[in-house]
């Protein structure tokens, strides 16, 4: 293989979970030119520090429309890639059409539970069924069996790095808020991506507010409330519902956000990309997870507690939009997870 294209068309979290696959490909093909194609600017920024990649291409497919996207794919077709790999999860016809139009000789992807025909996944030359007992890291590594690569010999460690300048930014940020190393600093991310209805997997904001107050009053914690600009109204609403003050974090880049997460002594979150950054630093975490299969995305270090509803609607299946008719009602499944449960989980991971 001389030219390899990696189609990484998901967000930060899923892209981080694909980095072990990038490392395995580089080890197997040390002389190959490995290119990653992404749709999000933050993912592009993260991958630019990945030394296993030669080229990172960014194209905003969702904003560009069908015609421009098709023309861009035909432009890449002239590169004549030997291999393309469609990173998990990707079960929409647009993903598979992009892969087909670029036209690598060997095109590897998954077969999903739903939309096996309408997603046009048959446009790939090699496909492997997904396994709901596999973590997303392993789901991607298993794609390499088509190349004769033994998944068991591959490292599962995520690739991520910070500069000294970003660590210095975090220190200055905390100094300005009068937070020192002795403080119990806890990061909370109450949001999530809104794509494909993923806003419906969030623990209610009222619970986050009550939990943060409990941590401040019982543990004298200092709270950093994380999220991107689109989640600012959510975080401001949580602050309004609280008795105590928190720090609403607004940082220019994902790296500066990560530098602050690294300084946290615990992390509380829905299933999000920031959860995976906290996992990279092995920060004791409590993850509130509804609608999704906990085997697929849970953090891989030991000090983590995943809370899921006892009774749940059918788990989200890749390729659907997550629709919840009970969202923001008393019947919403994540209402089953109480603040007291979350607090006990926090105490457990902090032991």
Secondary structure, DSSP 8 states (H G I E B T S, - for coil): --EEEEEE-S-HHHHHHHHHHHHHHHHH-TTSEEEEEES-HHHHHHHTT-TT-SEEEE--HHHHHHHHHHHHHHHHHTT--SEEEE-SS--SHHHHHHHHHHT-SEEEEEE-SS-TTTT-GGGSSEEEE--TTS-HHHHHHGGGGGGT--GGGS---------HHHHHHHHHHHHHTT--TTS-EEEEE-----GGGGGGGS--HHHHHHHHHHHHHHH--EEEEE--GGGHHHHHHHHHH-SS--EE---SSHHHHHHHHHT-SEEEEES-HHHHHHHHTT--EEEE--SS-HHHH---SSSEEEE--SS-SS---TTS----TTTTSTT-GGGGS-HHHHHHHHHHHH-
